[in-house]
Every structure is written in structure tokens, then in C-alpha cells.
Amino acid sequence: MEFNEILSKLENMGTDQNIKIYKNHGADIPLFGVSMQNLKILKKEIGTNHELGLQLLLSNNVDAIYLSQWIIDSNLVDIQLLESILDTTDYYLIIENVVSSIAAKNRILADNCLSKWLIHTNHRYRQCAYSIYSLLLSFYPNETFEVDSLRNEMKYIENNIHSEANRVRYTMNNFLISVGAYVPELYNDSIQITTNIGKVKVLMGKTSCKVPFAPDYIKKINLMGKTGFKRKLQ
């Protein structure tokens, strides 16, 4: 399937209602308004196609960019490419879902992103870094992480989350939930730190979305017997 053919399909699949919904969620670049269901149908039709994935990622179209995360070969992506995407949009679905997902599938790339972006002066980079970190915790064996580094990051978040940029607060909160959910050794630490932090306030645009209250969320996962269970890397 060619790039222009994909764009034509996306345009035909889009709806005005979805455009309105996605804009309410913060979409700030062109879009057709394609449902997640239809994007996943296209994903199955296309499979992995790195060159096509690159074209989609660089298209400056929300739907095409979102589709790209399943088409592109993360092993052939470098940090400069991902940074070029972060510089074009504030839309959290692209920052927290697309860029972070592409990076997390390539552990070397992901670690490079973390070392650079966690301390970046631009909030988009920090926002993306914590999303990547959360995904890594959900995918990779716990022995590939340094417990002291995780604990230090948690303490840093405890001291800084309420003064951070809006969506950075959200992804920091998700990181703490991920630690509690996927690293049993730090379960008690995660409960203590998130309790100390309390409720995290994030402006969610023109939506009814809510920020998870981390201590309750972590405890719920534990009560279901799922603490430490990893997801499949896709």
C-alpha cells in the first residue's frame, strides 16, 4: 500500500464528530478524525513497512502519525527523528502514545531518550520521557532496571510533581503507578510516596477524563493479584 493511498483511506474513514472529540482532547495539527478501531484495521492490513511508517510519522497529520507507531521499525529510528516530532505538536496522544511507544520498542533508543529527556528544559520532552519510562517498566524484566535509580526518580517526583508542567504531572503520576504495578520490590515505596503526594491536578481540556488517584489504583492492581505481571512488547 502506498502513502497516498493510506492518506486517502484515512480521509474517507474520518468523521466530523471524531475531529471535534480529538480537538477537545488537544489535537493541534491537521487530522481526519479516524476512529481507533479503523486505525487498527489498517494496521493489520499494512504490517511492518519502515519506509511507509516514516512517511506517516512525518506527515503532520494526527491519524497518519498515530498509525505510524505500528508500521515503523523502531530498530531503525534515531533520537533526532523523535525529537523532530516532539517539536511539532503539544498533542498528548502523539507525545505520550506514539513517540513513547516507538522509543520503548527499542531499549537502547529508549534509554538514550530517558537520559536526555528526563532533564530537558522543554516540558514535551519530560512528558514523553516519563511515558517511555512507564512503558519500559510494563514490558521489560525488572532485573534490567536499577532499583536505586527507580527509587531516586520516585523521590524526585514526590518533591517536584506539583510544580511541574500540566501533562508532565500526568505522566509522572503514571510512572509512579507503573512502578507500583510492575516492580513488586517497590510496591510499598510507591504507596507511601503517592500517598504523600496526594491528588494530582491536571487540566484535561474539554473532556471529562480524570487523573487516576495513584495509591488507590496501585492497591487495586495488587488486590487483583496482578502486581509484577508484564505486558507483551508489541
N, C-alpha and C positions, 0 to 999 in steps of 0.2 A: 504494500500500500504506500502511495506517495504522500508527501507532506501536504500538498494542496488538496488532495482527496480527503485526507484526515480533517483538514480545516473545514471543508465543505460538509462533511458528515457532522462535525461538531456544531456548525451553524444550523443545520437542519434539526439537530436534536435539542437545541436551546429553546427556552421559553422565557417570555417576559416576566412571568411570576418568579422563576428562579433568578433572573437578573436582579429583580427587586430584593429578593432574600439575600443573595450574595453581597449586594451593595450595602444592605443593612448590617452585614457582618464585617464590612470594611473593605470590600473589593475596590481597588483604586486604579486598576488598569483595565483595558478592554476585555469584554467577556461575552459569551453567547448564552450562558445560563444553562449548562448541561447538567443533568442530574448525576449523582454519584453512581447510580445503577447503570446508566448508559455509558459512563466513562469506563466502568469495569467490564462492560460488554466489549467495548473497543479494545481494551487492554488484552483480553483473551484472543481477539481476532489478530492482533498485531504480534504479540510476543515480544521478545527482546530484539531491538534493532537500534544499535547505538547511534548511527548517523541520523536516523529519523528522530530518535529521542532528543538529540542535541538540537535539532531544528525546532522541535516542540518546546523545549526548555527555553530557547532564546526567542520565542515567538511574540513575547509581550502580550499574550492572551491567557487569561486565567485558566480556561478549560484545557487548552493545549499544554500549559505548564503543569497543571495537575496530572494530566495523563502521562507526561514525560517521565515521572518517577518510576513507573512500571515498565517503561520501554528502554530507557537508557541503561548502559552498562556502567555501574558505579566504579568498577575497577579501572575505567578509562577516564575518570573525571578528576580534575585537579581543583585545588582550593580557589584558584583565581576565577575559574568558571562559576563556582558557587557564590563567590563574593560579587561577581557581576550581576547576579540575580538579586542578591540582598540589597544592592544599591538602587534597584528599580522600583521597589514596592514596599509598602507598610502592611500589606495584607497578611494577616497572621496565618491563614491557611497555607500560603506559599512558604512563609518563613518557617513555620512550626511543623508543617506536614511534608512539603515537597523537598525543600533544601535539606532539612534534617534527615529525612528518610533516605535520600540519595547518599548523603555522607555516612550515615550509620551502617550502610551495607558494605562499606569499605573501611575496615577497622583502622588502617594506617591513616587514611584520609580523615576519618572521624577524630582520631587522637590529635592530628595536626590542627584541625579546626578548633578543638577544645583548648589546646594550649595557647592559641592566638586569640580566639573569640571570647573566652570567658572574661578576659581583662580588657576587651576592646572598648574604646570610647563611644562607639556607636551602639545605641540600645538594640538595634536589629540583630547585631552580631551576638550580643549577650543572650538575647531572646532565643536565637537559633541554637546557640551553644548548649543551653540547658535542655532544649528539646532533644538535641543529639544525645546528650548525656543520659537522659531518661530512656531513650530507645536502646542505647548500648546496654544499660542495666537490664532491660527487658529481654534482650537477645543473647548476650554473651555470658559464658560461665563466670561465676563470682571470683574464681581464682585468677582471672585476668584483670581484676581491679585491686588497687591497694586500699585496704580498709581505712588506713590512716588518712589517705587523701580524700576519701569519701566523707569521713568524719569531719575533716577540716573544712570541706566545702559546705557541709551542713551547718557548721558553726558560723561560717561566713554569711550564709543565707539568713540564719537566725538574727544576726546583728545588722543586716542590711536590707532585708526584703521590703520593709515598709517604706523605705526611701528610694526604692528603685523605680525605673520607668514602668508604665502600666502593664504591658504584656510580658515584661521581664518578671514582674511579680507573679504572673500566672505560670510561667514556665519554671520558675524557681519552686513554686508550690508543687507543681507536677513532679519535679525532680525529687523532692522530699518524699512524696507519695511513692515514687518508684523505688527509692532506697528501702523504705519500709516494706514494700510489696515483694521485692526481688532479692533482698540481702538479709536473710534471717538474723545474721550476726548483729545487724544494726537496727533490728526491729524496735527494741526498747529505746534506743537513741532517737529514732525517728518519731516515736510517740512523744517523748519528752520535749524534743525541740519544736515540733509542730504545735504542741500544747502551749509552750512558752510563746510562740509566735501569735497564736490565736487566729482569728478570721483574717483572711487576706482580701482586701478590697481591690477589685479590678473593674474598670469601666468596660462593659461588654457591648458597646454600640447600641444600635436599635434592636436589640434582641432580648429574649428572656433567659438567656444562658446564665448559669450561676457558677461561681468558683467552688470547687469541692472543698469541704472542711477537712483538711488533711488527717487529723487524728482519727476521726470517725471513719474515714474512707480506708485508712490503713488497717484499723481494727476489723472492719467489715470483711476485708480480704482475708485476714487471719482467721476469722470465725468460719469462713467458708473452706478453710484448710488449703488455701492456695498460695500462702506465703512461700516465696522461693521458686515458684513454678515459672519457667521461662516460656516466652513466645517463640514461634518459628520465625527465622530470618527469611523474609520474602523479597 
